[in-house]
Amino acid sequence: MIQPGERLLGPDDPHPVAVERVDGSSVYFLICDHAGQAIPARLGLLGLGAEDLARHIAWDIGAAAVARGLSDLLDASLVMQTYSRLVIDCNRPTHVPESIAVLSEHTEIPGNRDLHPDHAAARAREVFHPYHDHIAEALDARQADGIASLLVAVHSFTPVYKNQQRPWHVGALYNRDRRLAEVLMALMAEDGDLVIGDNEPYTVDDESDYTIPQHGEKRAIPHVLVEIRHDLIETPAGQTEWAERLADWLTRAHDRLRDGGAVL
């Protein structure tokens, strides 16, 4: 049990932020909010079994591998969260109930039930804020150096959610600004063999999402949240295929935005 004022993360716990290609040359800046499965040692397994922590309720299956592959192909900076979304969801505002879920789909999370405010604050202070502070500082530094940024958040989603089949292979999500999403979906459609979600399987808004509103909309930079159905990226072959697809689409999307006079 964490006492008020005590640290949540111990010396053997991983840092909450993983970064690759800090000085990447690409205009794209990549993030992966649900990349990791780590649980701080002080929290045990949150009352779950190891099999639950391997499920999608704990992380975005395949997303980190796709993001790393995309980072390599584009030479793009990538920032990833190493802790499970069950510790704290880094794509949710900290004031909403979904920030620290007590129920994920049909699974109860015993270690999150009746959480003392001090314990919730420790998770935000040591996991959520370092991750988002790093993203903000990196984007600030790029702006100060005169480097344009297009923000891409890489996620994955389940083929079935609450007994409902999801037909989409990939989705492009946005809120008020659809500049990048619109061009990206048009390029995806040119492949001809994909079911593409336009703000599916989720929508982005200020209450259900944090990353896009905070780091994309507030900066007025082009942005998109990409969702890939996770059965397509469970294997290394699938991860490589989708990293290559995204790299091609995003490269061409940048060209179209630039040729169309978008301010980048």
C-alpha positions as MATLAB code, in Angstrom:
seq = 'MIQPGERLLGPDDPHPVAVERVDGSSVYFLICDHAGQAIPARLGLLGLGAEDLARHIAWDIGAAAVARGLSDLLDASLVMQTYSRLVIDCNRPTHVPESIAVLSEHTEIPGNRDLHPDHAAARAREVFHPYHDHIAEALDARQADGIASLLVAVHSFTPVYKNQQRPWHVGALYNRDRRLAEVLMALMAEDGDLVIGDNEPYTVDDESDYTIPQHGEKRAIPHVLVEIRHDLIETPAGQTEWAERLADWLTRAHDRLRDGGAVL';
ca = [
       0.000    0.000    0.000;
       1.295    3.452   -0.918;
       1.293    5.990    1.887;
       0.653    9.682    1.194;
       3.847   11.270   -0.068;
       5.488    7.953   -0.959;
       6.661    7.244   -4.482;
       4.760    4.754   -6.583;
       7.657    3.718   -8.811;
      10.573    1.878   -7.259;
      14.167    1.615   -8.462;
      13.457   -1.563  -10.419;
      10.361   -0.213  -12.170;
      10.838    1.006  -15.753;
      10.741    4.667  -16.651;
       7.272    5.622  -17.902;
       8.595    7.081  -21.158;
      10.364    5.212  -23.954;
      11.810    7.295  -26.772;
      13.254    6.330  -30.140;
      14.877    8.460  -32.841;
      14.978   11.615  -30.728;
      16.580   13.521  -33.620;
      14.557   11.884  -36.377;
      14.464   13.913  -39.581;
      10.794   13.307  -40.428;
       8.088   15.937  -40.179;
       6.052   13.240  -38.429;
       6.122   12.986  -34.641;
       4.801    9.618  -33.445;
       3.271    8.678  -30.108;
       1.937    5.422  -28.698;
      -0.197    5.950  -25.585;
      -0.878    2.268  -24.877;
       2.429    0.705  -25.883;
       3.318   -1.055  -22.645;
       2.139   -3.693  -20.213;
       4.258   -2.808  -17.177;
       2.698   -2.623  -13.704;
       4.585   -0.915  -10.853;
       5.847   -3.518   -8.374;
       3.940   -1.816   -5.552;
       0.656   -2.557   -7.343;
       1.246   -6.289   -7.811;
      -0.881   -7.408  -10.755;
      -3.838   -5.194   -9.800;
      -5.656   -8.337   -8.695;
      -5.547   -9.833  -12.195;
      -3.891  -12.886  -13.674;
      -1.026  -12.728  -16.127;
      -3.382  -13.837  -18.910;
      -5.528  -10.722  -18.378;
      -2.494   -8.468  -18.564;
      -1.711   -9.936  -21.985;
      -5.181   -9.027  -23.281;
      -6.216   -5.832  -25.025;
      -7.686   -4.485  -21.791;
      -4.116   -3.874  -20.599;
      -2.434   -2.502  -23.747;
      -2.845   -1.956  -27.483;
      -1.713   -5.264  -28.921;
       0.782   -4.800  -31.751;
       0.706   -0.999  -31.651;
       4.196   -0.505  -30.211;
       5.790   -2.776  -32.805;
       3.998   -0.984  -35.639;
       5.004    2.393  -34.195;
       8.658    1.313  -33.952;
       8.607    0.030  -37.523;
       6.999    3.245  -38.704;
       9.581    5.284  -36.807;
      12.369    3.376  -38.554;
      10.842    3.691  -42.015;
      10.126    7.422  -41.718;
      13.095    8.324  -39.500;
      10.490    9.828  -37.171;
      10.730   10.587  -33.459;
       8.601    8.235  -31.355;
       7.432    8.570  -27.748;
       5.805    5.566  -26.035;
       4.173    4.946  -22.658;
       5.655    1.861  -20.988;
       2.948    1.245  -18.364;
      -0.343   -0.552  -18.842;
      -3.430    1.550  -19.376;
      -4.849   -0.264  -16.325;
      -2.388    1.656  -14.138;
      -3.607    4.926  -15.653;
      -4.863    5.541  -19.162;
      -2.578    8.077  -20.810;
      -5.190    8.931  -23.425;
      -7.843    9.969  -20.909;
      -8.091   13.199  -18.918;
      -7.217   12.398  -15.311;
     -10.552   13.683  -13.981;
     -12.748   11.175  -15.856;
     -13.696    7.756  -14.382;
     -12.045    5.956  -17.322;
      -8.665    7.368  -16.337;
      -8.188    4.499  -13.861;
     -10.686    1.870  -14.911;
     -12.457   -0.342  -12.388;
     -14.126   -2.266  -15.238;
     -12.681   -2.896  -18.682;
     -15.241   -4.424  -21.043;
     -16.455   -7.349  -18.869;
     -13.394   -7.588  -16.614;
     -13.246   -6.040  -13.143;
      -9.917   -4.524  -12.066;
      -9.753   -5.233   -8.303;
      -6.596   -3.177   -7.753;
      -8.356   -0.059   -9.020;
     -11.467   -0.369   -6.868;
     -12.019    2.194   -4.078;
      -8.734    3.869   -4.898;
      -7.633    6.517   -2.402;
      -7.217    9.952   -4.053;
      -3.557   10.016   -2.966;
      -2.969    6.739   -4.793;
      -4.658    7.996   -7.959;
      -2.606   11.193   -7.729;
       0.609    9.163   -7.476;
      -0.224    7.330  -10.704;
      -0.914   10.613  -12.473;
       2.202   12.260  -11.061;
       4.638    9.442  -11.876;
       3.177    7.829  -14.993;
       0.743   10.142  -16.808;
       2.431   13.528  -16.422;
       6.036   12.508  -17.220;
       4.806   10.990  -20.484;
       2.798   14.011  -21.583;
       5.402   16.457  -20.291;
       7.978   14.724  -22.486;
       5.732   14.993  -25.558;
       5.059   18.680  -24.867;
       8.740   19.464  -24.333;
       9.758   17.627  -27.503;
       7.147   19.454  -29.596;
       8.150   22.776  -27.999;
      11.785   22.104  -28.898;
      10.882   21.281  -32.497;
       8.872   24.484  -32.778;
      11.691   26.536  -31.265;
      14.075   25.046  -33.824;
      11.691   25.845  -36.681;
      10.861   22.169  -37.316;
       7.302   21.504  -38.493;
       5.407   18.647  -36.845;
       2.582   16.374  -37.930;
       1.332   14.358  -34.974;
       0.353   10.691  -35.372;
      -0.900    8.569  -32.474;
      -0.714    4.809  -33.132;
      -3.329    2.576  -31.485;
      -4.979   -0.794  -32.022;
      -8.513   -2.041  -31.368;
     -10.215   -5.362  -30.735;
     -11.970   -7.295  -33.532;
     -14.910   -7.873  -31.145;
     -16.068   -5.499  -28.424;
     -18.876   -6.453  -26.032;
     -19.954   -9.213  -28.420;
     -20.109   -6.854  -31.413;
     -17.990   -7.619  -34.473;
     -15.999   -4.678  -35.793;
     -15.666   -4.696  -39.584;
     -12.991   -2.019  -39.976;
      -9.399   -2.899  -40.764;
      -8.129    0.558  -39.865;
      -9.584    3.857  -38.721;
      -8.538    7.493  -38.783;
      -9.770    9.487  -35.792;
      -9.969   13.229  -35.270;
     -12.110   15.855  -33.551;
     -12.278   19.432  -34.847;
      -9.421   19.262  -37.341;
      -9.631   16.609  -40.058;
      -6.869   17.925  -42.358;
      -4.518   14.970  -41.996;
      -7.226   12.369  -41.358;
      -9.119   13.290  -44.533;
      -6.074   12.977  -46.763;
      -4.961    9.784  -45.014;
      -8.365    8.102  -45.442;
      -8.398    8.994  -49.148;
      -5.025    7.311  -49.575;
      -6.152    4.264  -47.589;
      -9.199    3.984  -49.863;
      -6.952    3.826  -52.922;
      -5.776    0.396  -51.753;
      -9.285   -0.847  -52.504;
      -9.273   -3.823  -50.156;
      -9.795   -2.142  -46.795;
     -12.794   -1.288  -44.660;
     -11.833    2.141  -43.331;
     -13.284    3.720  -40.231;
     -13.999    7.452  -40.406;
     -13.866    8.228  -36.680;
     -14.402    4.515  -36.075;
     -14.306    2.430  -33.945;
     -14.193    5.467  -31.640;
     -14.609    9.199  -31.844;
     -12.260   11.776  -30.364;
     -13.535   14.435  -27.965;
     -12.308   16.473  -25.028;
     -13.751   14.132  -22.375;
     -12.831   10.742  -23.810;
      -9.400   11.644  -25.197;
      -6.359   13.592  -24.048;
      -3.492   13.222  -26.509;
      -5.065   14.651  -29.675;
      -6.865   17.569  -27.967;
      -3.802   18.443  -25.870;
      -0.898   17.992  -28.269;
      -2.595   18.320  -31.647;
      -5.549   20.669  -31.429;
      -4.124   23.118  -28.881;
      -1.018   23.527  -31.046;
      -3.067   23.747  -34.258;
      -0.764   21.225  -35.951;
      -2.115   18.567  -38.335;
      -2.773   15.339  -36.448;
      -4.521   11.987  -36.579;
      -5.092    9.012  -34.321;
      -4.690    5.772  -36.282;
      -6.473    2.635  -35.049;
      -5.508   -0.758  -36.525;
      -7.514   -3.892  -35.756;
      -5.207   -5.894  -33.580;
      -5.702   -9.304  -35.194;
      -3.937   -7.787  -38.220;
      -0.832   -6.843  -36.223;
      -0.408   -9.665  -33.700;
       2.494  -11.213  -35.629;
       5.822   -9.729  -36.752;
       4.745  -10.159  -40.369;
       1.537   -8.223  -39.787;
       3.363   -5.524  -37.865;
       5.866   -5.084  -40.688;
       3.111   -5.003  -43.314;
       1.136   -2.306  -41.497;
       4.181   -0.211  -40.667;
       5.012   -0.234  -44.386;
       1.429    0.633  -45.340;
       1.352    3.535  -42.906;
       4.760    4.789  -43.969;
       3.617    4.905  -47.601;
       0.293    6.603  -46.795;
       1.848    9.150  -44.458;
       4.627   10.025  -46.873;
       2.097   10.694  -49.606;
      -0.243   12.479  -47.180;
       2.502   14.953  -46.319;
       3.114   15.600  -50.015;
      -0.586   16.236  -50.644;
      -0.959   18.550  -47.659;
       2.109   20.520  -48.691;
       1.053   20.699  -52.336;
      -2.400   21.815  -51.200;
      -0.916   24.770  -49.363;
      -1.345   23.479  -45.805;
       0.703   25.336  -43.236;
       3.158   22.736  -41.907;
];
